[in-house]
């Protein structure tokens, strides 16, 4: 073995070189892991925001769709002074049949098209001049993750209600007003 000027032999120098090489490789691996971790955290935030934005768009699309169904009920009521008795009647007597059946499916769900009551519920027995606080149609629970649901009132304005218990409270209040109006003599209600 030969010795270097500083008194170390070649094997020792070679050992230091290998150790430095391993340490540099380890540092490169740590740097790569760090970069991937930062990208995952930053990218994950992007994907979470994107998912929220998509959910908000579906909720808005659903609200507009439900509002369109109620507007069709208002068109029906222009001739008969009352809203149709149910979604099926509305579909076949106002909207022209099955071509528009997909309008009764919330865009946020994967339910099969065909069941008119799979996504939305309708409160029959109302007229355009019924109490404007009355709910005419509303969304079933659970279509938008969480507790948000869309509601459309007799006067055709729509709202997204948070907390499904609040939706059910509006529905119960509507049912009470309808029962009260049914027991009042003609001309005594709204």
HUVEN-V679212 format. One line per field, one symbol per residue. phi: phi as a letter, one per 40 degrees, with the letter a starting at -180 (. if undefined). A space follows every 10 residues. Layout:
# HUVEN-V679212
phi: ???
This chain:
# HUVEN-V679212
phi: .bbcccgccc cccccccccc cccccccccc cccccccccc cccccccccc cccccccccc cccccccccc cccccdcccb gacccacccd ccbbcghccb ccccbcccbb ccciccbcbb bbbcgbbdcc dcccccaacc cgcbffbcac bbcdcgcbac bbgccccccc cccccccccc cccccdgcbc
